[in-house]
Amino acid sequence: MKKALFWLSIAYLMFQSAPVWAQTIDVPFEIKKTGTGNQSLIFISGFASSGDVWKATTAHFETEFTCYTFKMAGFAGIKPQKDPSFEKLKNYLLI
């Protein structure tokens, strides 16, 4: 019993410190989720604007849809991505 408690304690400590070991991913966008509908709508802002350009549109649809508004890195106060490219953006969107 003491052995099991010891190993459970070790496992607990490892899981508590896991975020320290986690790698950060340089994601090229942020996503804001609104609404609770069964179907989803995706809104992608332009490279020179924030996701706020979709506020009126998402407000209209979020009663029937779940809306996901993408804000691109490097614009509208979002931290720029290191070595940005359309290829990286495409790969993140296809995951």
Residue pairs with C-beta under 8 A, 6 or more apart in sequence:
26 81
26 82
27 73
27 81
27 92
28 72
28 73
28 81
28 84
28 88
28 89
28 92
29 70
29 71
29 72
29 73
29 78
29 89
29 92
30 51
30 70
30 71
30 73
30 78
31 68
31 69
31 70
31 71
32 51
32 68
32 69
32 71
33 66
33 67
33 68
34 58
34 62
34 66
34 67
34 69
35 58
35 61
35 62
35 63
35 64
35 65
35 66
35 67
36 62
36 66
37 61
37 62
37 63
37 64
37 65
37 66
38 66
39 64
39 65
39 66
40 65
40 66
40 67
40 68
41 58
41 61
41 65
41 66
41 67
41 68
42 67
42 68
42 70
43 51
43 54
43 57
43 58
43 67
43 68
43 69
43 70
44 70
44 72
45 51
45 52
45 53
45 54
45 69
45 70
45 71
45 72
45 75
45 76
46 53
46 72
47 72
47 75
48 75
49 75
49 76
50 71
50 75
50 76
50 77
51 69
51 70
51 71
51 76
52 76
54 67
54 69
58 67
58 69
61 67
71 78
72 78
72 89
73 79
73 80
73 81
73 84
74 80
74 81
74 84
81 88
